[in-house]
Amino acid sequence: MDVTEVRKLDAYLKRTFGNSKIRVVPRPKKDDSAEVYIGEEFIGVLFVDDEDDDRSYQFQMAILEDDLADQED
């Protein structure tokens, strides 16, 4: 992903989720993905999918069982 692509994805996610704290950050030594943060907290990875000459993006976010336990009040 180049800088322009990262900026477009950053703006798209901010607009889509209504959250200005979302940040898309290029990954060091990787050109097929970028990291996604809310503030300083890492939340997932965006991967480029170039199959069939139709560029798209996959967002992968892991949710740990411990994270869910913190929400039980």
Distance bins in CASP14 RR format, pairs under 12 A and 6 or more apart:
PFRMAT RR
TARGET T0000
AUTHOR 0000-0000-0000
RMODE 2
METHOD distances of the structure
MODEL  1
1 7 0 0 0 0 1 0 0 0 0 0 0
1 8 0 0 0 0 1 0 0 0 0 0 0
1 9 1 0 0 1 0 0 0 0 0 0 0
1 10 0 0 0 0 0 1 0 0 0 0 0
1 24 0 0 0 0 1 0 0 0 0 0 0
1 25 0 0 0 0 0 1 0 0 0 0 0
1 26 1 0 0 1 0 0 0 0 0 0 0
1 27 0 0 0 0 1 0 0 0 0 0 0
1 30 0 0 0 0 1 0 0 0 0 0 0
1 31 1 0 0 1 0 0 0 0 0 0 0
1 32 1 0 0 1 0 0 0 0 0 0 0
1 33 1 0 0 1 0 0 0 0 0 0 0
1 34 1 0 1 0 0 0 0 0 0 0 0
1 35 0 0 0 0 0 1 0 0 0 0 0
1 45 0 0 0 0 0 1 0 0 0 0 0
1 46 1 0 0 1 0 0 0 0 0 0 0
1 47 0 0 0 0 1 0 0 0 0 0 0
1 48 1 0 0 1 0 0 0 0 0 0 0
1 49 0 0 0 0 0 1 0 0 0 0 0
1 50 0 0 0 0 0 1 0 0 0 0 0
1 55 0 0 0 0 0 1 0 0 0 0 0
1 57 0 0 0 0 1 0 0 0 0 0 0
2 8 0 0 0 0 1 0 0 0 0 0 0
2 9 0 0 0 0 0 1 0 0 0 0 0
2 26 0 0 0 0 1 0 0 0 0 0 0
2 31 0 0 0 0 1 0 0 0 0 0 0
2 32 0 0 0 0 0 1 0 0 0 0 0
2 34 0 0 0 0 0 1 0 0 0 0 0
2 48 0 0 0 0 0 1 0 0 0 0 0
3 9 0 0 0 0 0 1 0 0 0 0 0
3 10 0 0 0 0 0 1 0 0 0 0 0
3 24 0 0 0 0 0 1 0 0 0 0 0
3 25 0 0 0 0 0 1 0 0 0 0 0
3 26 1 0 0 1 0 0 0 0 0 0 0
3 31 0 0 0 0 0 1 0 0 0 0 0
3 34 0 0 0 0 0 1 0 0 0 0 0
4 10 0 0 0 0 0 1 0 0 0 0 0
4 11 0 0 0 0 0 1 0 0 0 0 0
4 24 0 0 0 0 0 1 0 0 0 0 0
4 26 0 0 0 0 0 1 0 0 0 0 0
5 11 0 0 0 0 0 1 0 0 0 0 0
5 12 0 0 0 0 0 1 0 0 0 0 0
5 24 0 0 0 0 1 0 0 0 0 0 0
5 26 0 0 0 0 1 0 0 0 0 0 0
5 31 0 0 0 0 0 1 0 0 0 0 0
5 32 0 0 0 0 0 1 0 0 0 0 0
5 33 0 0 0 0 0 1 0 0 0 0 0
5 34 0 0 0 0 1 0 0 0 0 0 0
5 46 0 0 0 0 1 0 0 0 0 0 0
5 48 0 0 0 0 1 0 0 0 0 0 0
5 50 0 0 0 0 0 1 0 0 0 0 0
5 55 0 0 0 0 1 0 0 0 0 0 0
5 57 0 0 0 0 1 0 0 0 0 0 0
6 12 0 0 0 0 0 1 0 0 0 0 0
6 13 0 0 0 0 0 1 0 0 0 0 0
6 23 0 0 0 0 1 0 0 0 0 0 0
6 24 1 0 1 0 0 0 0 0 0 0 0
6 25 1 0 0 1 0 0 0 0 0 0 0
6 26 1 0 1 0 0 0 0 0 0 0 0
6 27 0 0 0 0 1 0 0 0 0 0 0
6 30 0 0 0 0 0 1 0 0 0 0 0
6 31 0 0 0 0 0 1 0 0 0 0 0
6 33 0 0 0 0 0 1 0 0 0 0 0
6 34 1 0 1 0 0 0 0 0 0 0 0
6 35 0 0 0 0 0 1 0 0 0 0 0
6 36 0 0 0 0 0 1 0 0 0 0 0
6 46 0 0 0 0 1 0 0 0 0 0 0
6 48 0 0 0 0 0 1 0 0 0 0 0
6 57 0 0 0 0 0 1 0 0 0 0 0
7 13 0 0 0 0 0 1 0 0 0 0 0
7 14 0 0 0 0 0 1 0 0 0 0 0
7 23 0 0 0 0 0 1 0 0 0 0 0
7 24 1 0 0 1 0 0 0 0 0 0 0
7 25 0 0 0 0 0 1 0 0 0 0 0
7 26 0 0 0 0 0 1 0 0 0 0 0
7 34 0 0 0 0 0 1 0 0 0 0 0
8 14 0 0 0 0 0 1 0 0 0 0 0
8 15 0 0 0 0 0 1 0 0 0 0 0
8 24 0 0 0 0 1 0 0 0 0 0 0
8 34 0 0 0 0 0 1 0 0 0 0 0
8 46 0 0 0 0 0 1 0 0 0 0 0
8 55 0 0 0 0 0 1 0 0 0 0 0
8 57 0 0 0 0 0 1 0 0 0 0 0
9 15 0 0 0 0 0 1 0 0 0 0 0
9 16 0 0 0 0 0 1 0 0 0 0 0
9 22 0 0 0 0 1 0 0 0 0 0 0
9 23 0 0 0 0 0 1 0 0 0 0 0
9 24 1 0 1 0 0 0 0 0 0 0 0
9 25 0 0 0 0 0 1 0 0 0 0 0
9 26 0 0 0 0 0 1 0 0 0 0 0
9 33 0 0 0 0 0 1 0 0 0 0 0
9 34 1 0 0 1 0 0 0 0 0 0 0
9 35 0 0 0 0 0 1 0 0 0 0 0
9 36 0 0 0 0 1 0 0 0 0 0 0
9 45 0 0 0 0 0 1 0 0 0 0 0
9 46 1 0 0 1 0 0 0 0 0 0 0
9 47 0 0 0 0 0 1 0 0 0 0 0
9 48 0 0 0 0 1 0 0 0 0 0 0
9 55 0 0 0 0 0 1 0 0 0 0 0
9 56 0 0 0 0 0 1 0 0 0 0 0
9 57 1 0 0 1 0 0 0 0 0 0 0
9 58 0 0 0 0 0 1 0 0 0 0 0
9 59 0 0 0 0 1 0 0 0 0 0 0
10 16 0 0 0 0 0 1 0 0 0 0 0
10 17 0 0 0 0 0 1 0 0 0 0 0
10 19 0 0 0 0 0 1 0 0 0 0 0
10 20 0 0 0 0 0 1 0 0 0 0 0
10 21 0 0 0 0 0 1 0 0 0 0 0
10 22 1 0 0 1 0 0 0 0 0 0 0
10 23 1 0 0 1 0 0 0 0 0 0 0
10 24 1 0 1 0 0 0 0 0 0 0 0
10 25 0 0 0 0 1 0 0 0 0 0 0
10 26 0 0 0 0 0 1 0 0 0 0 0
10 34 0 0 0 0 1 0 0 0 0 0 0
10 35 0 0 0 0 0 1 0 0 0 0 0
10 36 0 0 0 0 1 0 0 0 0 0 0
10 37 0 0 0 0 0 1 0 0 0 0 0
10 46 0 0 0 0 1 0 0 0 0 0 0
10 57 0 0 0 0 0 1 0 0 0 0 0
11 17 0 0 0 0 0 1 0 0 0 0 0
11 18 0 0 0 0 0 1 0 0 0 0 0
11 19 0 0 0 0 0 1 0 0 0 0 0
11 20 0 0 0 0 0 1 0 0 0 0 0
11 22 0 0 0 0 1 0 0 0 0 0 0
11 23 0 0 0 0 0 1 0 0 0 0 0
11 24 0 0 0 0 1 0 0 0 0 0 0
12 18 0 0 0 0 0 1 0 0 0 0 0
12 19 0 0 0 0 0 1 0 0 0 0 0
12 22 0 0 0 0 1 0 0 0 0 0 0
12 24 0 0 0 0 1 0 0 0 0 0 0
12 36 0 0 0 0 0 1 0 0 0 0 0
12 46 0 0 0 0 0 1 0 0 0 0 0
12 57 0 0 0 0 1 0 0 0 0 0 0
12 59 0 0 0 0 0 1 0 0 0 0 0
13 19 1 0 0 1 0 0 0 0 0 0 0
13 20 0 0 0 0 0 1 0 0 0 0 0
13 21 0 0 0 0 0 1 0 0 0 0 0
13 22 1 0 1 0 0 0 0 0 0 0 0
13 23 0 0 0 0 1 0 0 0 0 0 0
13 24 1 0 0 1 0 0 0 0 0 0 0
13 25 0 0 0 0 0 1 0 0 0 0 0
13 34 0 0 0 0 0 1 0 0 0 0 0
13 35 0 0 0 0 0 1 0 0 0 0 0
13 36 1 0 0 1 0 0 0 0 0 0 0
13 37 0 0 0 0 0 1 0 0 0 0 0
13 38 0 0 0 0 1 0 0 0 0 0 0
13 43 0 0 0 0 0 1 0 0 0 0 0
13 44 0 0 0 0 0 1 0 0 0 0 0
13 46 0 0 0 0 1 0 0 0 0 0 0
13 57 0 0 0 0 1 0 0 0 0 0 0
13 59 0 0 0 0 1 0 0 0 0 0 0
13 61 0 0 0 0 0 1 0 0 0 0 0
14 20 1 0 1 0 0 0 0 0 0 0 0
14 21 0 0 0 0 1 0 0 0 0 0 0
14 22 1 0 1 0 0 0 0 0 0 0 0
14 23 0 0 0 0 1 0 0 0 0 0 0
14 24 0 0 0 0 1 0 0 0 0 0 0
14 36 0 0 0 0 0 1 0 0 0 0 0
14 37 0 0 0 0 0 1 0 0 0 0 0
14 38 0 0 0 0 0 1 0 0 0 0 0
14 39 0 0 0 0 0 1 0 0 0 0 0
15 22 0 0 0 0 1 0 0 0 0 0 0
16 22 0 0 0 0 1 0 0 0 0 0 0
16 24 0 0 0 0 0 1 0 0 0 0 0
16 36 0 0 0 0 0 1 0 0 0 0 0
16 57 0 0 0 0 0 1 0 0 0 0 0
16 59 0 0 0 0 0 1 0 0 0 0 0
17 24 0 0 0 0 0 1 0 0 0 0 0
17 36 0 0 0 0 0 1 0 0 0 0 0
17 38 0 0 0 0 1 0 0 0 0 0 0
17 43 0 0 0 0 0 1 0 0 0 0 0
17 59 0 0 0 0 0 1 0 0 0 0 0
17 61 0 0 0 0 0 1 0 0 0 0 0
18 38 0 0 0 0 0 1 0 0 0 0 0
19 36 0 0 0 0 0 1 0 0 0 0 0
19 37 0 0 0 0 0 1 0 0 0 0 0
19 38 1 0 0 1 0 0 0 0 0 0 0
19 39 0 0 0 0 1 0 0 0 0 0 0
19 41 0 0 0 0 0 1 0 0 0 0 0
19 43 0 0 0 0 0 1 0 0 0 0 0
20 38 0 0 0 0 0 1 0 0 0 0 0
20 39 0 0 0 0 1 0 0 0 0 0 0
21 36 0 0 0 0 0 1 0 0 0 0 0
21 37 0 0 0 0 1 0 0 0 0 0 0
21 38 1 0 1 0 0 0 0 0 0 0 0
21 39 1 0 1 0 0 0 0 0 0 0 0
21 40 0 0 0 0 1 0 0 0 0 0 0
21 41 0 0 0 0 1 0 0 0 0 0 0
21 43 0 0 0 0 0 1 0 0 0 0 0
22 34 0 0 0 0 0 1 0 0 0 0 0
22 35 0 0 0 0 0 1 0 0 0 0 0
22 36 1 0 0 1 0 0 0 0 0 0 0
22 37 1 0 0 1 0 0 0 0 0 0 0
22 38 1 0 1 0 0 0 0 0 0 0 0
22 39 1 0 0 1 0 0 0 0 0 0 0
22 40 0 0 0 0 0 1 0 0 0 0 0
22 41 0 0 0 0 0 1 0 0 0 0 0
22 42 0 0 0 0 0 1 0 0 0 0 0
22 43 0 0 0 0 1 0 0 0 0 0 0
22 44 0 0 0 0 0 1 0 0 0 0 0
22 46 0 0 0 0 0 1 0 0 0 0 0
22 59 0 0 0 0 0 1 0 0 0 0 0
23 34 0 0 0 0 1 0 0 0 0 0 0
23 35 0 0 0 0 1 0 0 0 0 0 0
23 36 1 0 0 1 0 0 0 0 0 0 0
23 37 1 0 1 0 0 0 0 0 0 0 0
23 38 1 0 0 1 0 0 0 0 0 0 0
23 39 1 0 0 1 0 0 0 0 0 0 0
23 40 0 0 0 0 1 0 0 0 0 0 0
23 41 0 0 0 0 0 1 0 0 0 0 0
23 42 0 0 0 0 1 0 0 0 0 0 0
23 43 0 0 0 0 1 0 0 0 0 0 0
23 44 0 0 0 0 0 1 0 0 0 0 0
23 46 0 0 0 0 0 1 0 0 0 0 0
24 33 0 0 0 0 0 1 0 0 0 0 0
24 34 1 0 1 0 0 0 0 0 0 0 0
24 35 1 0 0 1 0 0 0 0 0 0 0
24 36 1 0 1 0 0 0 0 0 0 0 0
24 37 0 0 0 0 1 0 0 0 0 0 0
24 38 0 0 0 0 0 1 0 0 0 0 0
24 39 0 0 0 0 0 1 0 0 0 0 0
24 42 0 0 0 0 0 1 0 0 0 0 0
24 43 0 0 0 0 0 1 0 0 0 0 0
24 44 0 0 0 0 0 1 0 0 0 0 0
24 45 0 0 0 0 0 1 0 0 0 0 0
24 46 1 0 0 1 0 0 0 0 0 0 0
24 57 0 0 0 0 0 1 0 0 0 0 0
24 59 0 0 0 0 0 1 0 0 0 0 0
25 33 0 0 0 0 0 1 0 0 0 0 0
25 34 1 0 0 1 0 0 0 0 0 0 0
25 35 1 0 1 0 0 0 0 0 0 0 0
25 36 1 0 0 1 0 0 0 0 0 0 0
25 37 1 0 0 1 0 0 0 0 0 0 0
25 38 0 0 0 0 0 1 0 0 0 0 0
25 39 0 0 0 0 0 1 0 0 0 0 0
25 40 0 0 0 0 0 1 0 0 0 0 0
25 42 0 0 0 0 1 0 0 0 0 0 0
25 43 0 0 0 0 0 1 0 0 0 0 0
25 44 0 0 0 0 0 1 0 0 0 0 0
25 45 0 0 0 0 0 1 0 0 0 0 0
25 46 0 0 0 0 1 0 0 0 0 0 0
26 32 0 0 0 0 0 1 0 0 0 0 0
26 33 0 0 0 0 1 0 0 0 0 0 0
26 34 1 0 1 0 0 0 0 0 0 0 0
26 35 1 0 0 1 0 0 0 0 0 0 0
26 36 0 0 0 0 0 1 0 0 0 0 0
26 45 0 0 0 0 0 1 0 0 0 0 0
26 46 0 0 0 0 0 1 0 0 0 0 0
26 48 0 0 0 0 0 1 0 0 0 0 0
27 33 1 0 1 0 0 0 0 0 0 0 0
27 34 1 0 1 0 0 0 0 0 0 0 0
27 35 1 0 1 0 0 0 0 0 0 0 0
27 36 0 0 0 0 0 1 0 0 0 0 0
27 37 0 0 0 0 0 1 0 0 0 0 0
27 42 0 0 0 0 0 1 0 0 0 0 0
27 44 0 0 0 0 0 1 0 0 0 0 0
27 45 1 0 0 1 0 0 0 0 0 0 0
27 46 0 0 0 0 1 0 0 0 0 0 0
27 47 0 0 0 0 0 1 0 0 0 0 0
27 48 0 0 0 0 0 1 0 0 0 0 0
28 34 0 0 0 0 0 1 0 0 0 0 0
28 35 0 0 0 0 1 0 0 0 0 0 0
30 45 0 0 0 0 1 0 0 0 0 0 0
30 46 0 0 0 0 0 1 0 0 0 0 0
30 47 0 0 0 0 1 0 0 0 0 0 0
30 48 0 0 0 0 1 0 0 0 0 0 0
31 47 0 0 0 0 0 1 0 0 0 0 0
31 48 0 0 0 0 1 0 0 0 0 0 0
31 50 0 0 0 0 0 1 0 0 0 0 0
32 45 0 0 0 0 0 1 0 0 0 0 0
32 46 0 0 0 0 1 0 0 0 0 0 0
32 47 1 0 0 1 0 0 0 0 0 0 0
32 48 1 0 1 0 0 0 0 0 0 0 0
32 49 0 0 0 0 1 0 0 0 0 0 0
32 50 0 0 0 0 1 0 0 0 0 0 0
32 55 0 0 0 0 0 1 0 0 0 0 0
32 57 0 0 0 0 0 1 0 0 0 0 0
32 58 0 0 0 0 0 1 0 0 0 0 0
33 44 0 0 0 0 1 0 0 0 0 0 0
33 45 1 0 1 0 0 0 0 0 0 0 0
33 46 1 0 0 1 0 0 0 0 0 0 0
33 47 1 0 1 0 0 0 0 0 0 0 0
33 48 1 0 0 1 0 0 0 0 0 0 0
33 49 0 0 0 0 0 1 0 0 0 0 0
33 57 0 0 0 0 1 0 0 0 0 0 0
33 58 0 0 0 0 1 0 0 0 0 0 0
33 59 0 0 0 0 0 1 0 0 0 0 0
33 60 0 0 0 0 1 0 0 0 0 0 0
34 42 0 0 0 0 0 1 0 0 0 0 0
34 44 0 0 0 0 1 0 0 0 0 0 0
34 45 1 0 0 1 0 0 0 0 0 0 0
34 46 1 0 1 0 0 0 0 0 0 0 0
34 47 0 0 0 0 1 0 0 0 0 0 0
34 48 0 0 0 0 1 0 0 0 0 0 0
34 57 0 0 0 0 1 0 0 0 0 0 0
34 58 0 0 0 0 0 1 0 0 0 0 0
34 59 0 0 0 0 0 1 0 0 0 0 0
34 60 0 0 0 0 0 1 0 0 0 0 0
35 41 0 0 0 0 0 1 0 0 0 0 0
35 42 1 0 0 1 0 0 0 0 0 0 0
35 43 0 0 0 0 1 0 0 0 0 0 0
35 44 1 0 0 1 0 0 0 0 0 0 0
35 45 1 0 1 0 0 0 0 0 0 0 0
35 46 1 0 0 1 0 0 0 0 0 0 0
35 47 0 0 0 0 0 1 0 0 0 0 0
35 59 0 0 0 0 0 1 0 0 0 0 0
35 60 0 0 0 0 0 1 0 0 0 0 0
35 61 0 0 0 0 0 1 0 0 0 0 0
36 42 1 0 0 1 0 0 0 0 0 0 0
36 43 1 0 1 0 0 0 0 0 0 0 0
36 44 1 0 1 0 0 0 0 0 0 0 0
36 45 1 0 0 1 0 0 0 0 0 0 0
36 46 1 0 1 0 0 0 0 0 0 0 0
36 47 0 0 0 0 0 1 0 0 0 0 0
36 57 0 0 0 0 0 1 0 0 0 0 0
36 58 0 0 0 0 0 1 0 0 0 0 0
36 59 1 0 0 1 0 0 0 0 0 0 0
36 60 0 0 0 0 1 0 0 0 0 0 0
36 61 1 0 0 1 0 0 0 0 0 0 0
36 62 0 0 0 0 0 1 0 0 0 0 0
37 43 1 0 0 1 0 0 0 0 0 0 0
37 44 0 0 0 0 1 0 0 0 0 0 0
37 45 0 0 0 0 0 1 0 0 0 0 0
37 46 0 0 0 0 0 1 0 0 0 0 0
37 61 0 0 0 0 0 1 0 0 0 0 0
38 44 0 0 0 0 1 0 0 0 0 0 0
38 61 0 0 0 0 0 1 0 0 0 0 0
41 61 0 0 0 0 0 1 0 0 0 0 0
41 67 0 0 0 0 0 1 0 0 0 0 0
42 60 0 0 0 0 0 1 0 0 0 0 0
42 61 0 0 0 0 1 0 0 0 0 0 0
42 62 0 0 0 0 1 0 0 0 0 0 0
43 59 0 0 0 0 1 0 0 0 0 0 0
43 60 0 0 0 0 1 0 0 0 0 0 0
43 61 1 0 1 0 0 0 0 0 0 0 0
43 62 0 0 0 0 1 0 0 0 0 0 0
43 63 0 0 0 0 1 0 0 0 0 0 0
43 64 0 0 0 0 0 1 0 0 0 0 0
43 67 0 0 0 0 0 1 0 0 0 0 0
44 58 0 0 0 0 0 1 0 0 0 0 0
44 59 1 0 0 1 0 0 0 0 0 0 0
44 60 1 0 0 1 0 0 0 0 0 0 0
44 61 1 0 1 0 0 0 0 0 0 0 0
44 62 1 0 0 1 0 0 0 0 0 0 0
44 63 0 0 0 0 0 1 0 0 0 0 0
45 57 0 0 0 0 0 1 0 0 0 0 0
45 58 0 0 0 0 1 0 0 0 0 0 0
45 59 1 0 0 1 0 0 0 0 0 0 0
45 60 1 0 1 0 0 0 0 0 0 0 0
45 61 0 0 0 0 1 0 0 0 0 0 0
45 62 0 0 0 0 1 0 0 0 0 0 0
46 56 0 0 0 0 0 1 0 0 0 0 0
46 57 1 0 1 0 0 0 0 0 0 0 0
46 58 1 0 0 1 0 0 0 0 0 0 0
46 59 1 0 1 0 0 0 0 0 0 0 0
46 60 1 0 0 1 0 0 0 0 0 0 0
46 61 0 0 0 0 1 0 0 0 0 0 0
47 55 0 0 0 0 0 1 0 0 0 0 0
47 56 0 0 0 0 1 0 0 0 0 0 0
47 57 1 0 0 1 0 0 0 0 0 0 0
47 58 1 0 1 0 0 0 0 0 0 0 0
47 59 1 0 0 1 0 0 0 0 0 0 0
47 60 1 0 0 1 0 0 0 0 0 0 0
47 61 0 0 0 0 0 1 0 0 0 0 0
48 54 0 0 0 0 0 1 0 0 0 0 0
48 55 1 0 0 1 0 0 0 0 0 0 0
48 56 1 0 0 1 0 0 0 0 0 0 0
48 57 1 0 0 1 0 0 0 0 0 0 0
48 58 0 0 0 0 1 0 0 0 0 0 0
48 59 0 0 0 0 0 1 0 0 0 0 0
49 55 1 0 0 1 0 0 0 0 0 0 0
49 56 1 0 1 0 0 0 0 0 0 0 0
49 57 1 0 0 1 0 0 0 0 0 0 0
49 58 1 0 1 0 0 0 0 0 0 0 0
49 59 0 0 0 0 0 1 0 0 0 0 0
49 60 0 0 0 0 0 1 0 0 0 0 0
50 56 0 0 0 0 1 0 0 0 0 0 0
50 57 0 0 0 0 0 1 0 0 0 0 0
50 58 0 0 0 0 0 1 0 0 0 0 0
51 58 0 0 0 0 0 1 0 0 0 0 0
61 67 0 0 0 0 0 1 0 0 0 0 0
62 68 0 0 0 0 0 1 0 0 0 0 0
63 69 0 0 0 0 0 1 0 0 0 0 0
63 70 0 0 0 0 0 1 0 0 0 0 0
63 71 0 0 0 0 0 1 0 0 0 0 0
64 70 0 0 0 0 1 0 0 0 0 0 0
64 71 0 0 0 0 0 1 0 0 0 0 0
65 71 0 0 0 0 0 1 0 0 0 0 0
65 72 0 0 0 0 0 1 0 0 0 0 0
66 72 0 0 0 0 0 1 0 0 0 0 0
END
